[in-house]
């Protein structure tokens, strides 16, 4: 099927939305892209892209602008609360033949993807307030009072998706019992290593994202926004954690805090309305697969629309192909959260003996093309 004469709306100008626009740009449809924020992201913390994410960026033609600003990551290291090493993974070898693992500030990824998509006609500061199916088409009313009709509406607007709320009755979001803090701090060493310290039901993660910045992620368990969390973090983990908290005290402009949530739906489409990325299948961040799954979604969706005879047929084929992979990621994130939540003595013993094997098994199916 060619896209000539078909009108598509993409809601969301982040990773999922930009990837979808780029994947569909040569299909022939008229594609509108709206984003509720007023302009390109200039804030945020960091992001880690595994090999299947960077491979997908390559397929989409977006890898080069990202590679120019990303930090290559060669190893992932897990240690206990006292910084005693549990296991290391050579991620360069693990993802060999798939793609490199890299990290960068989230705002830098957004800017790089915007540069890569070039002339994407984004309508900033616009979002839908009503999404109503009319036979095989969808009527969309926007917050500026305008109304349009589309043959396909793609909700690429994240965990708190407006499209899901309007067209799917807001179902699907589940709390993971985790409250997380994310920020950027000065880089303290030159080692290109993803590193996590595991406490009792808590984790502190660091990843270098530029020549002078480190991305910090602290999972504080289920308690929302505890006033004393910074002091507890300093007291729980060894140096240089305290220095990274001190940097946050000095400049909290990059701090983002909130609950980790997952999205589980019985179907990702309601007629010609489709959810992609985190709007459809958000998971715990412990496998760093949010961006990867969104990028792969775009590739598979474009292929399904090209090979199917109708939009409805394409959406069925798309979900049949994608769901086993996203379900795998969901299941593995649950396993990893359970393992991290074990009593420290048991967890450390399991991680030392089985950590590397478990890690490789978590990602095994993702080495294949989506």
Secondary structure as a PSIPRED ss2 file (coil, helix, strand):
# PSIPRED VFORMAT (PSIPRED V4.0)

   1 X C   1.000  0.000  0.000
   2 X C   1.000  0.000  0.000
   3 X C   1.000  0.000  0.000
   4 X C   1.000  0.000  0.000
   5 X C   1.000  0.000  0.000
   6 X C   1.000  0.000  0.000
   7 X E   0.000  0.000  1.000
   8 X E   0.000  0.000  1.000
   9 X E   0.000  0.000  1.000
  10 X E   0.000  0.000  1.000
  11 X E   0.000  0.000  1.000
  12 X C   1.000  0.000  0.000
  13 X C   1.000  0.000  0.000
  14 X C   1.000  0.000  0.000
  15 X H   0.000  1.000  0.000
  16 X H   0.000  1.000  0.000
  17 X H   0.000  1.000  0.000
  18 X H   0.000  1.000  0.000
  19 X H   0.000  1.000  0.000
  20 X H   0.000  1.000  0.000
  21 X H   0.000  1.000  0.000
  22 X H   0.000  1.000  0.000
  23 X H   0.000  1.000  0.000
  24 X H   0.000  1.000  0.000
  25 X C   1.000  0.000  0.000
  26 X C   1.000  0.000  0.000
  27 X C   1.000  0.000  0.000
  28 X C   1.000  0.000  0.000
  29 X C   1.000  0.000  0.000
  30 X E   0.000  0.000  1.000
  31 X E   0.000  0.000  1.000
  32 X E   0.000  0.000  1.000
  33 X E   0.000  0.000  1.000
  34 X E   0.000  0.000  1.000
  35 X E   0.000  0.000  1.000
  36 X C   1.000  0.000  0.000
  37 X C   1.000  0.000  0.000
  38 X C   1.000  0.000  0.000
  39 X C   1.000  0.000  0.000
  40 X C   1.000  0.000  0.000
  41 X C   1.000  0.000  0.000
  42 X C   1.000  0.000  0.000
  43 X C   1.000  0.000  0.000
  44 X C   1.000  0.000  0.000
  45 X C   1.000  0.000  0.000
  46 X E   0.000  0.000  1.000
  47 X E   0.000  0.000  1.000
  48 X E   0.000  0.000  1.000
  49 X E   0.000  0.000  1.000
  50 X C   1.000  0.000  0.000
  51 X H   0.000  1.000  0.000
  52 X H   0.000  1.000  0.000
  53 X H   0.000  1.000  0.000
  54 X H   0.000  1.000  0.000
  55 X H   0.000  1.000  0.000
  56 X H   0.000  1.000  0.000
  57 X H   0.000  1.000  0.000
  58 X H   0.000  1.000  0.000
  59 X H   0.000  1.000  0.000
  60 X H   0.000  1.000  0.000
  61 X C   1.000  0.000  0.000
  62 X C   1.000  0.000  0.000
  63 X H   0.000  1.000  0.000
  64 X H   0.000  1.000  0.000
  65 X H   0.000  1.000  0.000
  66 X H   0.000  1.000  0.000
  67 X H   0.000  1.000  0.000
  68 X C   1.000  0.000  0.000
  69 X C   1.000  0.000  0.000
  70 X C   1.000  0.000  0.000
  71 X E   0.000  0.000  1.000
  72 X E   0.000  0.000  1.000
  73 X C   1.000  0.000  0.000
  74 X C   1.000  0.000  0.000
  75 X E   0.000  0.000  1.000
  76 X E   0.000  0.000  1.000
  77 X E   0.000  0.000  1.000
  78 X E   0.000  0.000  1.000
  79 X E   0.000  0.000  1.000
  80 X E   0.000  0.000  1.000
  81 X C   1.000  0.000  0.000
  82 X C   1.000  0.000  0.000
  83 X C   1.000  0.000  0.000
  84 X C   1.000  0.000  0.000
  85 X E   0.000  0.000  1.000
  86 X E   0.000  0.000  1.000
  87 X E   0.000  0.000  1.000
  88 X E   0.000  0.000  1.000
  89 X E   0.000  0.000  1.000
  90 X E   0.000  0.000  1.000
  91 X H   0.000  1.000  0.000
  92 X H   0.000  1.000  0.000
  93 X H   0.000  1.000  0.000
  94 X H   0.000  1.000  0.000
  95 X C   1.000  0.000  0.000
  96 X C   1.000  0.000  0.000
  97 X C   1.000  0.000  0.000
  98 X C   1.000  0.000  0.000
  99 X C   1.000  0.000  0.000
 100 X C   1.000  0.000  0.000
 101 X C   1.000  0.000  0.000
 102 X E   0.000  0.000  1.000
 103 X E   0.000  0.000  1.000
 104 X E   0.000  0.000  1.000
 105 X E   0.000  0.000  1.000
 106 X H   0.000  1.000  0.000
 107 X H   0.000  1.000  0.000
 108 X H   0.000  1.000  0.000
 109 X H   0.000  1.000  0.000
 110 X H   0.000  1.000  0.000
 111 X H   0.000  1.000  0.000
 112 X H   0.000  1.000  0.000
 113 X H   0.000  1.000  0.000
 114 X H   0.000  1.000  0.000
 115 X H   0.000  1.000  0.000
 116 X H   0.000  1.000  0.000
 117 X H   0.000  1.000  0.000
 118 X C   1.000  0.000  0.000
 119 X C   1.000  0.000  0.000
 120 X C   1.000  0.000  0.000
 121 X C   1.000  0.000  0.000
 122 X E   0.000  0.000  1.000
 123 X E   0.000  0.000  1.000
 124 X E   0.000  0.000  1.000
 125 X C   1.000  0.000  0.000
 126 X C   1.000  0.000  0.000
 127 X C   1.000  0.000  0.000
 128 X E   0.000  0.000  1.000
 129 X E   0.000  0.000  1.000
 130 X E   0.000  0.000  1.000
 131 X E   0.000  0.000  1.000
 132 X E   0.000  0.000  1.000
 133 X E   0.000  0.000  1.000
 134 X E   0.000  0.000  1.000
 135 X C   1.000  0.000  0.000
 136 X C   1.000  0.000  0.000
 137 X E   0.000  0.000  1.000
 138 X E   0.000  0.000  1.000
 139 X E   0.000  0.000  1.000
 140 X E   0.000  0.000  1.000
 141 X E   0.000  0.000  1.000
 142 X E   0.000  0.000  1.000
 143 X C   1.000  0.000  0.000
 144 X C   1.000  0.000  0.000
 145 X C   1.000  0.000  0.000
 146 X C   1.000  0.000  0.000
 147 X E   0.000  0.000  1.000
 148 X E   0.000  0.000  1.000
 149 X E   0.000  0.000  1.000
 150 X E   0.000  0.000  1.000
 151 X C   1.000  0.000  0.000
 152 X E   0.000  0.000  1.000
 153 X E   0.000  0.000  1.000
 154 X E   0.000  0.000  1.000
 155 X E   0.000  0.000  1.000
 156 X C   1.000  0.000  0.000
 157 X C   1.000  0.000  0.000
 158 X C   1.000  0.000  0.000
 159 X C   1.000  0.000  0.000
 160 X C   1.000  0.000  0.000
 161 X C   1.000  0.000  0.000
 162 X H   0.000  1.000  0.000
 163 X H   0.000  1.000  0.000
 164 X H   0.000  1.000  0.000
 165 X H   0.000  1.000  0.000
 166 X H   0.000  1.000  0.000
 167 X H   0.000  1.000  0.000
 168 X C   1.000  0.000  0.000
 169 X C   1.000  0.000  0.000
 170 X C   1.000  0.000  0.000
 171 X C   1.000  0.000  0.000
 172 X C   1.000  0.000  0.000
 173 X E   0.000  0.000  1.000
 174 X E   0.000  0.000  1.000
 175 X E   0.000  0.000  1.000
 176 X E   0.000  0.000  1.000
 177 X E   0.000  0.000  1.000
 178 X E   0.000  0.000  1.000
 179 X E   0.000  0.000  1.000
 180 X E   0.000  0.000  1.000
 181 X E   0.000  0.000  1.000
 182 X E   0.000  0.000  1.000
 183 X E   0.000  0.000  1.000
 184 X E   0.000  0.000  1.000
 185 X E   0.000  0.000  1.000
 186 X E   0.000  0.000  1.000
 187 X C   1.000  0.000  0.000
 188 X C   1.000  0.000  0.000
 189 X C   1.000  0.000  0.000
 190 X C   1.000  0.000  0.000
 191 X C   1.000  0.000  0.000
 192 X C   1.000  0.000  0.000
 193 X E   0.000  0.000  1.000
 194 X E   0.000  0.000  1.000
 195 X E   0.000  0.000  1.000
 196 X E   0.000  0.000  1.000
 197 X E   0.000  0.000  1.000
 198 X E   0.000  0.000  1.000
 199 X C   1.000  0.000  0.000
 200 X C   1.000  0.000  0.000
 201 X C   1.000  0.000  0.000
 202 X C   1.000  0.000  0.000
 203 X E   0.000  0.000  1.000
 204 X E   0.000  0.000  1.000
 205 X E   0.000  0.000  1.000
 206 X E   0.000  0.000  1.000
 207 X E   0.000  0.000  1.000
 208 X E   0.000  0.000  1.000
 209 X C   1.000  0.000  0.000
 210 X C   1.000  0.000  0.000
 211 X C   1.000  0.000  0.000
 212 X C   1.000  0.000  0.000
 213 X E   0.000  0.000  1.000
 214 X E   0.000  0.000  1.000
 215 X E   0.000  0.000  1.000
 216 X E   0.000  0.000  1.000
 217 X E   0.000  0.000  1.000
 218 X E   0.000  0.000  1.000
 219 X E   0.000  0.000  1.000
 220 X C   1.000  0.000  0.000
 221 X C   1.000  0.000  0.000
 222 X C   1.000  0.000  0.000
 223 X C   1.000  0.000  0.000
 224 X C   1.000  0.000  0.000
 225 X C   1.000  0.000  0.000
 226 X C   1.000  0.000  0.000
 227 X C   1.000  0.000  0.000
 228 X C   1.000  0.000  0.000
 229 X H   0.000  1.000  0.000
 230 X H   0.000  1.000  0.000
 231 X H   0.000  1.000  0.000
 232 X H   0.000  1.000  0.000
 233 X H   0.000  1.000  0.000
 234 X H   0.000  1.000  0.000
 235 X H   0.000  1.000  0.000
 236 X H   0.000  1.000  0.000
 237 X C   1.000  0.000  0.000
 238 X C   1.000  0.000  0.000
 239 X C   1.000  0.000  0.000
 240 X C   1.000  0.000  0.000
 241 X H   0.000  1.000  0.000
 242 X H   0.000  1.000  0.000
 243 X H   0.000  1.000  0.000
 244 X H   0.000  1.000  0.000
 245 X H   0.000  1.000  0.000
 246 X H   0.000  1.000  0.000
 247 X H   0.000  1.000  0.000
 248 X H   0.000  1.000  0.000
 249 X H   0.000  1.000  0.000
 250 X H   0.000  1.000  0.000
 251 X C   1.000  0.000  0.000
 252 X C   1.000  0.000  0.000
 253 X C   1.000  0.000  0.000
 254 X C   1.000  0.000  0.000
 255 X C   1.000  0.000  0.000
 256 X E   0.000  0.000  1.000
 257 X E   0.000  0.000  1.000
 258 X E   0.000  0.000  1.000
 259 X E   0.000  0.000  1.000
 260 X E   0.000  0.000  1.000
 261 X E   0.000  0.000  1.000
 262 X E   0.000  0.000  1.000
 263 X E   0.000  0.000  1.000
 264 X C   1.000  0.000  0.000
 265 X C   1.000  0.000  0.000
 266 X C   1.000  0.000  0.000
 267 X C   1.000  0.000  0.000
 268 X C   1.000  0.000  0.000
 269 X E   0.000  0.000  1.000
 270 X E   0.000  0.000  1.000
 271 X C   1.000  0.000  0.000
 272 X C   1.000  0.000  0.000
 273 X E   0.000  0.000  1.000
 274 X E   0.000  0.000  1.000
 275 X E   0.000  0.000  1.000
 276 X C   1.000  0.000  0.000
 277 X C   1.000  0.000  0.000
 278 X H   0.000  1.000  0.000
 279 X H   0.000  1.000  0.000
 280 X H   0.000  1.000  0.000
 281 X H   0.000  1.000  0.000
 282 X C   1.000  0.000  0.000
 283 X C   1.000  0.000  0.000
 284 X C   1.000  0.000  0.000
 285 X H   0.000  1.000  0.000
 286 X H   0.000  1.000  0.000
 287 X H   0.000  1.000  0.000
 288 X C   1.000  0.000  0.000
 289 X C   1.000  0.000  0.000
 290 X H   0.000  1.000  0.000
 291 X H   0.000  1.000  0.000
 292 X H   0.000  1.000  0.000
 293 X H   0.000  1.000  0.000
 294 X H   0.000  1.000  0.000
 295 X H   0.000  1.000  0.000
 296 X H   0.000  1.000  0.000
 297 X H   0.000  1.000  0.000
 298 X H   0.000  1.000  0.000
 299 X H   0.000  1.000  0.000
 300 X H   0.000  1.000  0.000
 301 X H   0.000  1.000  0.000
 302 X H   0.000  1.000  0.000
 303 X H   0.000  1.000  0.000
 304 X H   0.000  1.000  0.000
 305 X H   0.000  1.000  0.000
 306 X H   0.000  1.000  0.000
 307 X H   0.000  1.000  0.000
 308 X C   1.000  0.000  0.000
 309 X C   1.000  0.000  0.000
 310 X C   1.000  0.000  0.000
 311 X H   0.000  1.000  0.000
 312 X H   0.000  1.000  0.000
 313 X H   0.000  1.000  0.000
 314 X H   0.000  1.000  0.000
 315 X H   0.000  1.000  0.000
 316 X H   0.000  1.000  0.000
 317 X H   0.000  1.000  0.000
 318 X H   0.000  1.000  0.000
 319 X H   0.000  1.000  0.000
 320 X H   0.000  1.000  0.000
 321 X H   0.000  1.000  0.000
 322 X H   0.000  1.000  0.000
 323 X H   0.000  1.000  0.000
 324 X H   0.000  1.000  0.000
 325 X H   0.000  1.000  0.000
 326 X H   0.000  1.000  0.000
 327 X H   0.000  1.000  0.000
 328 X H   0.000  1.000  0.000
 329 X H   0.000  1.000  0.000
 330 X H   0.000  1.000  0.000
 331 X H   0.000  1.000  0.000
 332 X H   0.000  1.000  0.000
 333 X H   0.000  1.000  0.000
 334 X H   0.000  1.000  0.000
 335 X H   0.000  1.000  0.000
 336 X H   0.000  1.000  0.000
 337 X H   0.000  1.000  0.000
 338 X H   0.000  1.000  0.000
 339 X H   0.000  1.000  0.000
 340 X H   0.000  1.000  0.000
 341 X C   1.000  0.000  0.000
 342 X C   1.000  0.000  0.000
 343 X C   1.000  0.000  0.000
 344 X H   0.000  1.000  0.000
 345 X H   0.000  1.000  0.000
 346 X H   0.000  1.000  0.000
 347 X H   0.000  1.000  0.000
 348 X H   0.000  1.000  0.000
 349 X H   0.000  1.000  0.000
 350 X H   0.000  1.000  0.000
 351 X H   0.000  1.000  0.000
 352 X H   0.000  1.000  0.000
 353 X H   0.000  1.000  0.000
 354 X H   0.000  1.000  0.000
 355 X H   0.000  1.000  0.000
 356 X H   0.000  1.000  0.000
 357 X H   0.000  1.000  0.000
 358 X H   0.000  1.000  0.000
 359 X H   0.000  1.000  0.000
 360 X H   0.000  1.000  0.000
 361 X H   0.000  1.000  0.000
 362 X H   0.000  1.000  0.000
 363 X H   0.000  1.000  0.000
 364 X H   0.000  1.000  0.000
 365 X H   0.000  1.000  0.000
 366 X H   0.000  1.000  0.000
 367 X H   0.000  1.000  0.000
 368 X C   1.000  0.000  0.000
 369 X C   1.000  0.000  0.000
 370 X C   1.000  0.000  0.000
